[in-house]
Amino acid sequence: MKKALVLAYGLVSYALFFGLFLYLIGFLANAVVPVTIDGGEAQPFGLAILVNGGLLLLFGLQHSVMARPGFKRVWTKIIPEEIERSTYIFASCLALAPLIFLWVPMPSVLWDLSGGPFEMVAWGTYAFGWLFLLLSTFMINHFDLFGLSQVFNHARGVEPQPLKFSTRAFYKFSRHPIYVGWLIAIWATPVMTLGHMVFAAGLTLYILVAVPFEERDLVAEHGDTYRRYKDSTPMLIPRPGRKASAARVHEAA
């Protein structure tokens, strides 16, 4: 019974997160979904900044704090280890949902490329960013990253094997291709409003703050292997002609 509950919890957490992930694509594109970043009634500037800043802070704190090894060590004394990652994913849903559904529109237009050739370029770049992000999760271990491997192993009675540190695909050219995908997707838009700019800038700041903490943990875990990887591979922006000697197999995201 416990195994079935653990498996169901993992599957539900994954389904919720993936559903919100797809919703976010429509939310930022102002298309398909009912609630979008520029839809709804505008509020006073001060209120919008206060609410939106708080939502971004909540999202960033949840992702950063729950991803740290120290938190995980304490957390797994409270919850079973096999659902630790699924719980992180479920908590991510609790942070992402308000970011989407409580976002206060700030519709002042900063640039508008609609109707010209650059509109298609912007939409193509937007789609590329999301695809790059998703593919990057499979370059490590998508199912481990989102907690599915852990709950399936538990259901089958299989002892989980530690992930090996290895170079693969995008990770040869960027230490954090998942973040690269995020950055492309949140900034690529034919119509940039003030609200979209605040959203993109807030998540960019989160990424720039989170990466050093994440890499500190990776150095502590992998030692010189990760230090050599840092020396040979750019953090975010790939540079032609440089390949990694090793790549990470897990990204807190």
Sequence and secondary structure as in RCSB ss.txt:
>XXXX:A:sequence
MKKALVLAYGLVSYALFFGLFLYLIGFLANAVVPVTIDGGEAQPFGLAILVNGGLLLLFGLQHSVMARPGFKRVW
TKIIPEEIERSTYIFASCLALAPLIFLWVPMPSVLWDLSGGPFEMVAWGTYAFGWLFLLLSTFMINHFDLFGLSQ
VFNHARGVEPQPLKFSTRAFYKFSRHPIYVGWLIAIWATPVMTLGHMVFAAGLTLYILVAVPFEERDLVAEHGDT
YRRYKDSTPMLIPRPGRKASAARVHEAA
>XXXX:A:secstr
 HHHHHHHHHHHHHHHHHHHHHHHHHHHHT SSSS TT S    HHHHHHHHHHHHHHHHHHHHHHHSHHHHHHH
TTTS GGGHHHHHHHHHHHHHHHHHHS      EEEE TTSHHHHHHHHHHHHHHHHHHHHHHHS HHHHTTHHH
HHHHHHT           GGGGT S HHHHHHHHHHH  SEEEHHHHHHHHHHHHHHHHHHHHHHHHHHHHHTHH
HHHHHHHS SSS  TT   S   S    
